[in-house]
């Protein structure tokens, strides 16, 4: 399981000549890092006398961020599995018309799975961004910079996952499927940059005035 590897091993594999792990797994890792940073801000806020009034909210955010971190770490391997399924489908025999038809159907099915994984990743990353906003607004000001890093990591992960959606839908022939998935992606991407810029600005202003 890639998620159980050391950071060095993962980076070595990422840099290697194999196609997996690749950008999709990297996106999931970036998203998980964002969620972990949100959790850290919460953990360094909970139990602090000066933040007693936001403790309940921070405990709620912590529970959600840890759930998202778990989901994103699972997506590291999901992405590898989806890519391997696509490669296996392309490797199917194509000597007869029947074999060609089976191969084409398998490729299209595998590409749909390979689209759904990064789309799910993008959606979860946006949820991380929303939690980072709450952490930046109410969390311990001494670690507010980490909430800023969280939203930047999650936004980068979201947009990275989006690229993997685009590359797969480009090869899918089912246009109704493509329209639905790209519309879902557009909905997540719509305000991602402005949302991130807003949180970055909030964090920067707190750091300067602190």
LOTITOR-531277 format. One line per field, with one value per atom (N, C-alpha, C, O): residue in three letters; x negated, z negated, y negated; atom name. Coordinates in pm, whole numbers. Layout:
// residues N
vexgu	c(Ala:...)
xx	c(X:...)
zz	c(Z:...)
yy	c(Y:...)
drenvex	c(CA:...)
***
This chain:
// residues 210
vexgu	c(Unk:Unk:Unk:Unk:Unk:Unk:Unk:Unk:Unk:Unk:Unk:Unk:Unk:Unk:Unk:Unk:Unk:Unk:Unk:Unk:Unk:Unk:Unk:Unk:Unk:Unk:Unk:Unk:Unk:Unk:Unk:Unk:Unk:Unk:Unk:Unk:Unk:Unk:Unk:Unk:Unk:Unk:Unk:Unk:Unk:Unk:Unk:Unk:Unk:Unk:Unk:Unk:Unk:Unk:Unk:Unk:Unk:Unk:Unk:Unk:Unk:Unk:Unk:Unk:Unk:Unk:Unk:Unk:Unk:Unk:Unk:Unk:Unk:Unk:Unk:Unk:Unk:Unk:Unk:Unk:Unk:Unk:Unk:Unk:Unk:Unk:Unk:Unk:Unk:Unk:Unk:Unk:Unk:Unk:Unk:Unk:Unk:Unk:Unk:Unk:Unk:Unk:Unk:Unk:Unk:Unk:Unk:Unk:Unk:Unk:Unk:Unk:Unk:Unk:Unk:Unk:Unk:Unk:Unk:Unk:Unk:Unk:Unk:Unk:Unk:Unk:Unk:Unk:Unk:Unk:Unk:Unk:Unk:Unk:Unk:Unk:Unk:Unk:Unk:Unk:Unk:Unk:Unk:Unk:Unk:Unk:Unk:Unk:Unk:Unk:Unk:Unk:Unk:Unk:Unk:Unk:Unk:Unk:Unk:Unk:Unk:Unk:Unk:Unk:Unk:Unk:Unk:Unk:Unk:Unk:Unk:Unk:Unk:Unk:Unk:Unk:Unk:Unk:Unk:Unk:Unk:Unk:Unk:Unk:Unk:Unk:Unk:Unk:Unk:Unk:Unk:Unk:Unk:Unk:Unk:Unk:Unk:Unk:Unk:Unk:Unk:Unk:Unk:Unk:Unk:Unk:Unk:Unk:Unk:Unk:Unk:Unk:Unk:Unk:Unk:Unk:Unk:Unk:Unk:Unk:Unk:Unk:Unk:Unk:Unk:Unk:Unk:Unk:Unk:Unk:Unk:Unk:Unk:Unk:Unk:Unk:Unk:Unk:Unk:Unk:Unk:Unk:Unk:Unk:Unk:Unk:Unk:Unk:Unk:Unk:Unk:Unk:Unk:Unk:Unk:Unk:Unk:Unk:Unk:Unk:Unk:Unk:Unk:Unk:Unk:Unk:Unk:Unk:Unk:Unk:Unk:Unk:Unk:Unk:Unk:Unk:Unk:Unk:Unk:Unk:Unk:Unk:Unk:Unk:Unk:Unk:Unk:Unk:Unk:Unk:Unk:Unk:Unk:Unk:Unk:Unk:Unk:Unk:Unk:Unk:Unk:Unk:Unk:Unk:Unk:Unk:Unk:Unk:Unk:Unk:Unk:Unk:Unk:Unk:Unk:Unk:Unk:Unk:Unk:Unk:Unk:Unk:Unk:Unk:Unk:Unk:Unk:Unk:Unk:Unk:Unk:Unk:Unk:Unk:Unk:Unk:Unk:Unk:Unk:Unk:Unk:Unk:Unk:Unk:Unk:Unk:Unk:Unk:Unk:Unk:Unk:Unk:Unk:Unk:Unk:Unk:Unk:Unk:Unk:Unk:Unk:Unk:Unk:Unk:Unk:Unk:Unk:Unk:Unk:Unk:Unk:Unk:Unk:Unk:Unk:Unk:Unk:Unk:Unk:Unk:Unk:Unk:Unk:Unk:Unk:Unk:Unk:Unk:Unk:Unk:Unk:Unk:Unk:Unk:Unk:Unk:Unk:Unk:Unk:Unk:Unk:Unk:Unk:Unk:Unk:Unk:Unk:Unk:Unk:Unk:Unk:Unk:Unk:Unk:Unk:Unk:Unk:Unk:Unk:Unk:Unk:Unk:Unk:Unk:Unk:Unk:Unk:Unk:Unk:Unk:Unk:Unk:Unk:Unk:Unk:Unk:Unk:Unk:Unk:Unk:Unk:Unk:Unk:Unk:Unk:Unk:Unk:Unk:Unk:Unk:Unk:Unk:Unk:Unk:Unk:Unk:Unk:Unk:Unk:Unk:Unk:Unk:Unk:Unk:Unk:Unk:Unk:Unk:Unk:Unk:Unk:Unk:Unk:Unk:Unk:Unk:Unk:Unk:Unk:Unk:Unk:Unk:Unk:Unk:Unk:Unk:Unk:Unk:Unk:Unk:Unk:Unk:Unk:Unk:Unk:Unk:Unk:Unk:Unk:Unk:Unk:Unk:Unk:Unk:Unk:Unk:Unk:Unk:Unk:Unk:Unk:Unk:Unk:Unk:Unk:Unk:Unk:Unk:Unk:Unk:Unk:Unk:Unk:Unk:Unk:Unk:Unk:Unk:Unk:Unk:Unk:Unk:Unk:Unk:Unk:Unk:Unk:Unk:Unk:Unk:Unk:Unk:Unk:Unk:Unk:Unk:Unk:Unk:Unk:Unk:Unk:Unk:Unk:Unk:Unk:Unk:Unk:Unk:Unk:Unk:Unk:Unk:Unk:Unk:Unk:Unk:Unk:Unk:Unk:Unk:Unk:Unk:Unk:Unk:Unk:Unk:Unk:Unk:Unk:Unk:Unk:Unk:Unk:Unk:Unk:Unk:Unk:Unk:Unk:Unk:Unk:Unk:Unk:Unk:Unk:Unk:Unk:Unk:Unk:Unk:Unk:Unk:Unk:Unk:Unk:Unk:Unk:Unk:Unk:Unk:Unk:Unk:Unk:Unk:Unk:Unk:Unk:Unk:Unk:Unk:Unk:Unk:Unk:Unk:Unk:Unk:Unk:Unk:Unk:Unk:Unk:Unk:Unk:Unk:Unk:Unk:Unk:Unk:Unk:Unk:Unk:Unk:Unk:Unk:Unk:Unk:Unk:Unk:Unk:Unk:Unk:Unk:Unk:Unk:Unk:Unk:Unk:Unk:Unk:Unk:Unk:Unk:Unk:Unk:Unk:Unk:Unk:Unk:Unk:Unk:Unk:Unk:Unk:Unk:Unk:Unk:Unk:Unk:Unk:Unk:Unk:Unk:Unk:Unk:Unk:Unk:Unk:Unk:Unk:Unk:Unk:Unk:Unk:Unk:Unk:Unk:Unk:Unk:Unk:Unk:Unk:Unk:Unk:Unk:Unk:Unk:Unk:Unk:Unk:Unk:Unk:Unk:Unk:Unk:Unk:Unk:Unk:Unk:Unk:Unk:Unk:Unk:Unk:Unk:Unk:Unk:Unk:Unk:Unk:Unk:Unk:Unk:Unk:Unk:Unk:Unk:Unk:Unk:Unk:Unk:Unk:Unk:Unk:Unk:Unk:Unk:Unk:Unk:Unk:Unk:Unk:Unk:Unk:Unk:Unk:Unk:Unk:Unk:Unk:Unk:Unk:Unk:Unk:Unk:Unk:Unk:Unk:Unk:Unk:Unk:Unk:Unk:Unk:Unk:Unk:Unk:Unk:Unk:Unk:Unk:Unk:Unk:Unk:Unk:Unk:Unk:Unk:Unk:Unk:Unk:Unk:Unk:Unk:Unk:Unk:Unk:Unk:Unk:Unk:Unk:Unk:Unk:Unk:Unk:Unk:Unk:Unk:Unk:Unk:Unk:Unk:Unk:Unk:Unk:Unk:Unk:Unk:Unk:Unk:Unk:Unk:Unk:Unk:Unk:Unk:Unk:Unk:Unk:Unk:Unk:Unk:Unk:Unk:Unk:Unk:Unk:Unk:Unk:Unk:Unk)
xx	c(-84:0:-88:-169:-72:-155:-142:-240:-22:0:-80:-100:-126:-206:-356:-435:-395:-536:-593:-518:-725:-789:-775:-754:-789:-784:-892:-868:-1013:-1124:-1094:-1122:-1037:-1004:-898:-907:-798:-693:-751:-718:-837:-896:-988:-992:-1061:-1146:-1062:-1098:-949:-860:-795:-776:-761:-701:-799:-758:-926:-1029:-1076:-1148:-1036:-1087:-1026:-951:-1060:-1019:-882:-831:-821:-687:-581:-600:-470:-361:-284:-210:-301:-235:-336:-427:-322:-223:-255:-370:-151:-168:-95:-78:-51:11:138:167:214:337:309:375:209:171:111:136:32:-28:81:69:187:298:363:395:383:443:354:403:222:128:135:138:137:145:273:272:382:509:505:556:444:433:345:371:240:155:235:220:320:405:496:512:558:647:571:621:449:368:332:330:305:271:392:378:510:632:646:678:622:630:530:561:410:308:353:337:408:457:565:566:654:759:699:738:605:544:467:455:416:343:433:386:561:661:744:775:781:862:786:668:855:795:723:675:715:650:752:860:717:809:861:979:774:814:908:964:924:1008:1123:1175:1160:1267:1398:1473:1425:1554:1564:1675:1452:1457:1421:1409:1403:1358:1454:1410:1583:1680:1671:1677:1657:1646:1518:1519:1409:1281:1283:1221:1353:1367:1446:1414:1548:1627:1541:1544:1463:1375:1273:1244:1218:1118:1174:1108:1294:1355:1372:1348:1413:1433:1301:1290:1201:1073:1004:940:1018:958:1028:964:1159:1234:1189:1172:1171:1127:985:952:900:762:760:684:844:854:902:849:1001:1053:949:936:876:776:657:605:615:505:548:466:675:726:724:707:741:742:604:594:498:363:355:308:401:400:512:497:626:737:694:732:613:568:478:491:386:298:380:355:478:563:641:656:692:769:680:721:561:468:427:422:399:360:472:446:598:712:718:747:689:687:577:601:459:348:377:343:441:477:576:568:671:770:703:737:610:538:454:424:415:332:411:352:543:626:605:574:622:603:703:814:661:746:728:713:728:704:831:824:946:1072:1164:1138:1273:1370:1431:1457:1452:1510:1413:1452:1285:1185:1170:1153:1176:1166:1282:1264:1402:1520:1509:1541:1463:1446:1339:1355:1232:1123:1171:1142:1243:1294:1388:1380:1477:1571:1497:1531:1394:1317:1240:1230:1186:1112:1205:1170:1321:1415:1462:1477:1485:1529:1417:1442:1294:1180:1155:1120:1173:1155:1258:1229:1378:1482:1443:1461:1390:1343:1227:1218:1138:1022:1060:980:1181:1234:1297:1282:1367:1441:1348:1378:1234:1142:1090:1102:1032:986:1099:1081:1216:1330:1370:1397:1373:1401:1294:1324:1170:1059:1078:1059:1114:1135:1245:1231:1353:1465:1423:1458:1348:1303:1205:1206:1120:1024:1095:1048:1206:1281:1339:1348:1378:1425:1312:1336:1191:1075:1054:1025:1069:1054:1154:1120:1276:1379:1346:1372:1289:1248:1129:1119:1039:924:971:909:1079:1136:1180:1151:1249:1295:1176:1178:1074:954:882:831:878:812:888:828:1020:1103:1104:1103:1105:1127:1013:1012:917:810:707:705:622:513:429:374:420:350:202:138:147:6:-24:-139:80:61:153:183:197:288:220:287:87:15:36:38:51:71:208:225:306:437:424:492:337:312:246:283:148:81:182:176:272:373:461:485:508:596:519:575:394:312:285:293:254:230:356:351:468:595:637:691:614:650:561:609:431:340:381:376:421:466:592:604:686:811:783:836:700:673:589:602:504:426:518:504:612:709:792:826:825:904:834:899:703:629:644:649:651:669:810:830:907:1042:1042:1098:980:977:908:957:795:719:798:784:878:956:1083:1116:1155:1278:1249:1335:1129:1093:1093:1109:1077:1073:1202:1213:1300:1427:1527:1544:1591:1684:1825:1903:1858:1992:2002:1959:2059:2064:2157:2134:2260:2350:2273:2287:2194:2110:2014:1999:1949:1852:1917:1862:2033:2100:2133:2114:2181:2218:2095:2097:1988:1869:1798:1748:1792:1727:1809:1753:1941:2026:2004:1998:1991:1962:1828:1814:1730:1597:1601:1541:1670:1681:1742:1703:1838:1905:1807:1815:1715:1615:1508:1462:1470:1363:1407:1324:1536:1589:1528:1487:1522:1474:1348:1312:1281:1166:1056:1003:1021:911:946:866:1067:1106:1122:1090:1172:1186:1049:1030:954:818:752:689:768:710:765:693:895:957:899:872:880:823:676:630:605:464:453:368:542:543:577:518:674:713:595:566:529:416:303:244:274:166:195:106:320:355:342:301:375:360:213:176:131:-11:-78:-164:-39:-98:-57:-136:69:119:91:108:48:30:-91:-121)
zz	c(0:0:0:-91:102:115:-8:-52:-62:-175:-299:-389:-303:-416:-393:-482:-274:-242:-310:-352:-320:-367:-261:-143:-302:-206:-100:19:-144:-50:55:173:13:107:206:325:156:245:349:467:305:396:498:615:453:545:653:770:612:708:800:919:745:825:932:1043:897:988:1088:1183:1066:1147:1286:1328:1355:1495:1510:1622:1398:1404:1407:1352:1472:1482:1351:1333:1261:1131:1019:1031:910:889:975:1013:1006:1089:1031:910:1121:1078:997:909:1027:951:806:716:785:648:577:459:651:592:548:444:628:593:463:377:448:325:204:96:224:114:75:-44:173:144:68:-26:111:42:-101:-192:-120:-254:-343:-462:-284:-360:-406:-519:-318:-354:-470:-563:-463:-570:-701:-808:-693:-813:-879:-1001:-797:-851:-919:-1021:-862:-927:-1064:-1164:-1068:-1196:-1298:-1416:-1250:-1340:-1400:-1521:-1319:-1370:-1476:-1579:-1449:-1546:-1676:-1785:-1664:-1784:-1868:-1989:-1804:-1877:-1920:-1976:-1894:-1940:-2053:-2151:-2039:-2140:-2272:-2277:-2378:-2511:-2552:-2665:-2461:-2494:-2556:-2500:-2670:-2744:-2658:-2665:-2578:-2498:-2382:-2318:-2357:-2245:-2292:-2214:-2417:-2473:-2397:-2381:-2351:-2285:-2148:-2096:-2088:-1955:-1964:-1861:-2086:-2101:-2037:-1969:-2057:-2001:-1849:-1786:-1791:-1645:-1596:-1494:-1667:-1627:-1641:-1561:-1740:-1754:-1636:-1586:-1592:-1477:-1351:-1273:-1332:-1215:-1219:-1116:-1336:-1351:-1309:-1238:-1352:-1314:-1164:-1105:-1102:-957:-881:-782:-927:-857:-864:-768:-978:-991:-901:-845:-887:-796:-650:-574:-614:-477:-453:-344:-555:-540:-512:-428:-583:-563:-422:-357:-375:-241:-133:-36:-152:-52:-49:58:-164:-163:-93:-29:-105:-32:119:195:161:304:369:491:288:343:417:530:352:414:516:615:492:586:725:827:726:853:927:1048:852:913:968:1079:892:936:1061:1151:1068:1185:1308:1416:1293:1407:1454:1574:1360:1396:1470:1558:1433:1502:1646:1737:1667:1803:1885:1999:1828:1899:1931:2038:1836:1860:1975:2056:1981:2089:2225:2323:2229:2355:2397:2515:2300:2330:2371:2400:2375:2415:2562:2642:2598:2739:2832:2792:2956:3056:3192:3294:3192:3316:3398:3520:3331:3403:3373:3283:3449:3424:3285:3219:3242:3109:3000:2903:3018:2922:2921:2815:3038:3048:2976:2907:2992:2927:2775:2703:2726:2582:2528:2421:2605:2563:2556:2460:2658:2661:2544:2479:2517:2406:2273:2186:2256:2133:2114:2002:2222:2215:2172:2085:2232:2200:2055:1988:2007:1869:1773:1670:1807:1722:1720:1616:1832:1838:1753:1694:1746:1663:1515:1439:1475:1337:1312:1206:1410:1396:1396:1358:1439:1432:1296:1239:1245:1120:1001:909:1002:887:868:758:972:951:931:865:988:965:818:758:761:617:535:435:579:510:512:411:627:641:545:480:537:450:303:227:264:125:94:-16:191:170:148:70:215:192:51:-11:2:-136:-233:-335:-202:-284:-284:-387:-167:-156:-245:-311:-248:-332:-480:-558:-518:-658:-691:-802:-594:-615:-642:-719:-578:-600:-746:-810:-797:-936:-1032:-1135:-998:-1083:-1081:-1184:-964:-953:-1027:-1087:-1024:-1087:-1240:-1310:-1291:-1435:-1509:-1632:-1436:-1499:-1568:-1554:-1642:-1714:-1619:-1522:-1646:-1555:-1544:-1445:-1643:-1638:-1529:-1489:-1481:-1374:-1256:-1176:-1244:-1135:-1000:-899:-997:-870:-816:-695:-907:-864:-801:-713:-844:-779:-637:-546:-620:-487:-397:-280:-450:-372:-338:-229:-429:-407:-287:-203:-279:-168:-36:68:-39:83:131:250:38:74:131:231:67:111:247:330:271:400:511:620:482:580:609:724:506:523:608:696:580:656:805:889:837:977:1043:1163:965:1017:1050:1155:962:987:1111:1189:1128:1244:1375:1471:1380:1501:1535:1652:1432:1455:1502:1573:1463:1517:1666:1747:1700:1840:1931:2041:1886:1973:1999:2106:1904:1922:2003:2090:1974:2050:2198:2283:2229:2369:2450:2572:2382:2452:2436:2487:2365:2343:2452:2483:2508:2619:2573:2649:2452:2396:2360:2252:2450:2430:2318:2255:2293:2182:2050:1960:2038:1920:1905:1797:2015:2011:1966:1883:2023:1988:1839:1774:1787:1645:1556:1462:1584:1499:1510:1410:1630:1646:1582:1532:1583:1515:1364:1297:1311:1168:1133:1030:1220:1198:1205:1122:1305:1319:1196:1155:1137:1018:901:820:892:784:811:719:939:975:978:969:991:1020:938:993:808:722:644:545:690:614:598:489:707:700:612:529:632:553:406:317:380:242:177:64:248:195:172:69:268:254:131:61:106:-10:-141:-232:-151:-273:-287:-397:-177:-180:-232:-315:-181:-226:-373:-444:-418:-560:-648:-749:-609:-687:-688:-793:-574:-564:-654:-723:-654:-736:-885:-963:-925:-1066:-1105:-1217:-1013:-1042:-1055:-1140:-970:-970:-1095:-1152:-1137:-1251:-1385:-1490:-1381:-1504:-1585:-1692)
yy	c(119:0:-125:-145:-207:-327:-416:-475:-427:-518:-479:-560:-355:-308:-321:-292:-366:-383:-508:-595:-515:-638:-745:-715:-870:-981:-964:-986:-924:-909:-803:-823:-690:-582:-628:-599:-698:-748:-845:-836:-935:-1032:-964:-1003:-863:-788:-719:-720:-660:-594:-697:-672:-812:-918:-967:-1000:-972:-1021:-915:-947:-790:-680:-671:-759:-565:-548:-482:-470:-440:-381:-491:-599:-461:-559:-574:-671:-479:-486:-467:-385:-542:-648:-770:-793:-846:-965:-1084:-1097:-1172:-1296:-1279:-1360:-1174:-1151:-1117:-1167:-1030:-995:-1115:-1137:-1194:-1314:-1412:-1476:-1424:-1513:-1468:-1550:-1336:-1284:-1311:-1343:-1297:-1325:-1472:-1504:-1561:-1705:-1738:-1816:-1678:-1700:-1649:-1714:-1532:-1474:-1561:-1575:-1619:-1711:-1833:-1879:-1884:-1998:-1963:-2041:-1844:-1800:-1783:-1819:-1729:-1709:-1842:-1853:-1942:-2074:-2139:-2206:-2118:-2167:-2100:-2166:-1970:-1898:-1954:-1967:-1986:-2038:-2171:-2193:-2259:-2388:-2364:-2430:-2270:-2238:-2186:-2229:-2093:-2032:-2132:-2116:-2237:-2340:-2456:-2556:-2441:-2539:-2481:-2549:-2354:-2285:-2278:-2242:-2314:-2309:-2436:-2447:-2533:-2661:-2756:-2777:-2813:-2899:-3015:-3050:-3073:-3189:-3153:-3242:-3024:-2981:-2891:-2812:-2905:-2821:-2837:-2741:-2960:-2986:-2920:-2905:-2882:-2818:-2670:-2602:-2620:-2481:-2382:-2289:-2399:-2305:-2304:-2199:-2423:-2433:-2366:-2297:-2388:-2328:-2176:-2106:-2126:-1980:-1923:-1815:-1996:-1952:-1953:-1858:-2061:-2069:-1957:-1896:-1928:-1822:-1687:-1611:-1656:-1529:-1518:-1413:-1628:-1628:-1621:-1549:-1695:-1696:-1560:-1517:-1492:-1360:-1259:-1170:-1272:-1187:-1209:-1113:-1335:-1366:-1319:-1273:-1330:-1282:-1132:-1084:-1059:-915:-882:-792:-956:-932:-962:-888:-1070:-1109:-1013:-984:-963:-867:-738:-672:-703:-587:-608:-513:-732:-764:-755:-749:-754:-738:-604:-598:-498:-366:-350:-279:-416:-408:-457:-401:-564:-619:-520:-501:-456:-356:-240:-192:-195:-85:-119:-35:-240:-282:-288:-245:-342:-351:-212:-186:-122:14:87:168:56:117:68:145:-60:-114:-46:-5:-34:29:175:225:244:384:395:487:302:304:280:345:186:160:281:297:364:481:604:708:594:708:741:653:869:909:841:807:822:756:821:753:955:1029:1049:1061:1053:1072:955:875:946:839:851:750:974:996:949:884:983:940:789:728:729:583:516:415:572:514:525:430:642:660:564:505:550:460:315:245:272:134:108:4:203:187:181:101:266:268:138:86:85:-42:-154:-234:-160:-268:-259:-361:-138:-119:-160:-224:-122:-155:-306:-361:-371:-516:-589:-693:-534:-595:-585:-681:-471:-458:-554:-616:-564:-651:-799:-884:-829:-966:-991:-1099:-892:-909:-928:-1004:-858:-868:-1011:-1065:-1076:-1213:-1313:-1415:-1285:-1373:-1370:-1474:-1251:-1239:-1309:-1374:-1296:-1362:-1513:-1580:-1567:-1712:-1760:-1863:-1685:-1723:-1722:-1813:-1620:-1611:-1724:-1779:-1757:-1865:-1998:-2082:-2019:-2143:-2145:-2251:-2028:-2021:-2056:-2122:-2013:-2048:-2199:-2258:-2260:-2405:-2478:-2576:-2429:-2491:-2479:-2571:-2364:-2347:-2435:-2487:-2453:-2541:-2684:-2757:-2724:-2857:-2872:-2973:-2771:-2777:-2777:-2846:-2700:-2696:-2830:-2875:-2894:-3024:-3133:-3222:-3123:-3226:-3215:-3316:-3091:-3072:-3004:-3002:-2949:-2873:-2959:-3081:-2894:-2959:-3044:-2992:-3173:-3264:-3229:-3265:-3160:-3122:-3019:-3002:-2950:-2851:-2881:-2791:-3005:-3040:-3025:-3001:-3039:-3021:-2880:-2859:-2783:-2645:-2625:-2540:-2703:-2700:-2754:-2707:-2854:-2908:-2806:-2792:-2736:-2630:-2520:-2462:-2492:-2388:-2421:-2335:-2545:-2580:-2583:-2548:-2625:-2625:-2483:-2455:-2393:-2253:-2189:-2118:-2215:-2155:-2210:-2135:-2339:-2397:-2341:-2310:-2328:-2268:-2124:-2079:-2053:-1914:-1908:-1823:-1998:-2002:-2023:-1950:-2122:-2153:-2044:-2019:-1979:-1867:-1750:-1686:-1722:-1615:-1648:-1558:-1775:-1817:-1781:-1739:-1797:-1763:-1615:-1578:-1531:-1388:-1354:-1256:-1435:-1419:-1453:-1379:-1564:-1609:-1507:-1479:-1453:-1361:-1233:-1173:-1191:-1068:-1091:-1011:-1200:-1225:-1250:-1227:-1297:-1321:-1191:-1194:-1078:-950:-869:-758:-925:-855:-894:-1012:-794:-819:-853:-910:-819:-844:-992:-1035:-1069:-1214:-1257:-1360:-1180:-1212:-1198:-1282:-1094:-1074:-1191:-1247:-1227:-1338:-1468:-1540:-1497:-1623:-1628:-1730:-1516:-1511:-1530:-1610:-1456:-1462:-1596:-1648:-1653:-1783:-1894:-1992:-1880:-1978:-1972:-2075:-1851:-1835:-1898:-1964:-1877:-1934:-2086:-2154:-2138:-2284:-2347:-2456:-2278:-2329:-2340:-2433:-2244:-2246:-2352:-2419:-2366:-2459:-2605:-2695:-2628:-2761:-2873:-2975:-2854:-2962:-2923:-2987:-2817:-2766:-2871:-2889:-2938:-3035:-3155:-3197:-3210:-3327:-3288:-3367:-3169:-3119:-3110:-3156:-3051:-3035:-3170:-3193:-3260:-3394:-3466:-3537:-3445:-3508:-3459:-3537:-3326:-3269:-3309:-3338:-3310:-3352:-3496:-3528:-3582:-3721:-3735:-3815:-3655:-3657:-3615:-3680:-3506:-3457:-3558:-3584:-3615:-3714:-3833:-3883:-3880:-3997:-3964:-4051:-3841:-3803:-3794:-3829:-3747:-3734:-3871:-3891:-3964:-4096:-4174:-4250:-4155:-4231:-4164:-4225:-4037:-3960:-4012:-3959)
drenvex	c(N:CA:C:O:N:CA:C:O:N:CA:C:O:N:CA:C:O:N:CA:C:O:N:CA:C:O:N:CA:C:O:N:CA:C:O:N:CA:C:O:N:CA:C:O:N:CA:C:O:N:CA:C:O:N:CA:C:O:N:CA:C:O:N:CA:C:O:N:CA:C:O:N:CA:C:O:N:CA:C:O:N:CA:C:O:N:CA:C:O:N:CA:C:O:N:CA:C:O:N:CA:C:O:N:CA:C:O:N:CA:C:O:N:CA:C:O:N:CA:C:O:N:CA:C:O:N:CA:C:O:N:CA:C:O:N:CA:C:O:N:CA:C:O:N:CA:C:O:N:CA:C:O:N:CA:C:O:N:CA:C:O:N:CA:C:O:N:CA:C:O:N:CA:C:O:N:CA:C:O:N:CA:C:O:N:CA:C:O:N:CA:C:O:N:CA:C:O:N:CA:C:O:N:CA:C:O:N:CA:C:O:N:CA:C:O:N:CA:C:O:N:CA:C:O:N:CA:C:O:N:CA:C:O:N:CA:C:O:N:CA:C:O:N:CA:C:O:N:CA:C:O:N:CA:C:O:N:CA:C:O:N:CA:C:O:N:CA:C:O:N:CA:C:O:N:CA:C:O:N:CA:C:O:N:CA:C:O:N:CA:C:O:N:CA:C:O:N:CA:C:O:N:CA:C:O:N:CA:C:O:N:CA:C:O:N:CA:C:O:N:CA:C:O:N:CA:C:O:N:CA:C:O:N:CA:C:O:N:CA:C:O:N:CA:C:O:N:CA:C:O:N:CA:C:O:N:CA:C:O:N:CA:C:O:N:CA:C:O:N:CA:C:O:N:CA:C:O:N:CA:C:O:N:CA:C:O:N:CA:C:O:N:CA:C:O:N:CA:C:O:N:CA:C:O:N:CA:C:O:N:CA:C:O:N:CA:C:O:N:CA:C:O:N:CA:C:O:N:CA:C:O:N:CA:C:O:N:CA:C:O:N:CA:C:O:N:CA:C:O:N:CA:C:O:N:CA:C:O:N:CA:C:O:N:CA:C:O:N:CA:C:O:N:CA:C:O:N:CA:C:O:N:CA:C:O:N:CA:C:O:N:CA:C:O:N:CA:C:O:N:CA:C:O:N:CA:C:O:N:CA:C:O:N:CA:C:O:N:CA:C:O:N:CA:C:O:N:CA:C:O:N:CA:C:O:N:CA:C:O:N:CA:C:O:N:CA:C:O:N:CA:C:O:N:CA:C:O:N:CA:C:O:N:CA:C:O:N:CA:C:O:N:CA:C:O:N:CA:C:O:N:CA:C:O:N:CA:C:O:N:CA:C:O:N:CA:C:O:N:CA:C:O:N:CA:C:O:N:CA:C:O:N:CA:C:O:N:CA:C:O:N:CA:C:O:N:CA:C:O:N:CA:C:O:N:CA:C:O:N:CA:C:O:N:CA:C:O:N:CA:C:O:N:CA:C:O:N:CA:C:O:N:CA:C:O:N:CA:C:O:N:CA:C:O:N:CA:C:O:N:CA:C:O:N:CA:C:O:N:CA:C:O:N:CA:C:O:N:CA:C:O:N:CA:C:O:N:CA:C:O:N:CA:C:O:N:CA:C:O:N:CA:C:O:N:CA:C:O:N:CA:C:O:N:CA:C:O:N:CA:C:O:N:CA:C:O:N:CA:C:O:N:CA:C:O:N:CA:C:O:N:CA:C:O:N:CA:C:O:N:CA:C:O:N:CA:C:O:N:CA:C:O:N:CA:C:O:N:CA:C:O:N:CA:C:O:N:CA:C:O:N:CA:C:O:N:CA:C:O:N:CA:C:O:N:CA:C:O:N:CA:C:O:N:CA:C:O:N:CA:C:O:N:CA:C:O:N:CA:C:O:N:CA:C:O:N:CA:C:O:N:CA:C:O:N:CA:C:O:N:CA:C:O:N:CA:C:O:N:CA:C:O:N:CA:C:O:N:CA:C:O:N:CA:C:O:N:CA:C:O:N:CA:C:O:N:CA:C:O:N:CA:C:O:N:CA:C:O:N:CA:C:O:N:CA:C:O:N:CA:C:O:N:CA:C:O:N:CA:C:O:N:CA:C:O:N:CA:C:O:N:CA:C:O)
***
